[in-house]
Amino acid sequence: QVQLVESGGGLVQAGGSLRLSCADSGRTVSSYAMGWFRQAPGNEREFVTGISRSGARTNYADSVKGRFIIYRENAKNTMYLQMSSLKPEDTGVYYCAARGADYGLASSATSEYAYWGQGTQVTVSS
């Protein structure tokens, strides 16, 4: 069973950086195409970035391009989201998600993901 656990959230000033981690206590993270999503209060959950199962392909929401980097370290069974130049509008609960085993590429649609973590709060102060 896939059990995703996020960590690394917190409070940071605008312009600062944070690194989020997503680990799977069950099967290896390397088995799945993965994504990061976020949800601000009153808003729908939105796509942030995704990475293919191989790690060779990544895609980003326009709002985070050039500031966020997604990568995975299969030896550590962990996926990361390095966030830089953070803005107050980046505030929200960040979730990692995994697609089913049949899919090699990430997707920007929440409905395409079979497994979700519990989320980690990121707050960016102005």
Salt bridges, closest charged atoms under 4 A:
GLU46 OE2 - ARG38 NE 2.65
ASP62 OD1 - LYS65 NZ 3.11
GLU73 OE1 - LYS76 NZ 3.49
ASP90 OD1 - ARG38 NH1 2.86
ASP90 OD2 - ARG67 NH1 2.76
GLU112 OE1 - ARG99 NH2 2.45
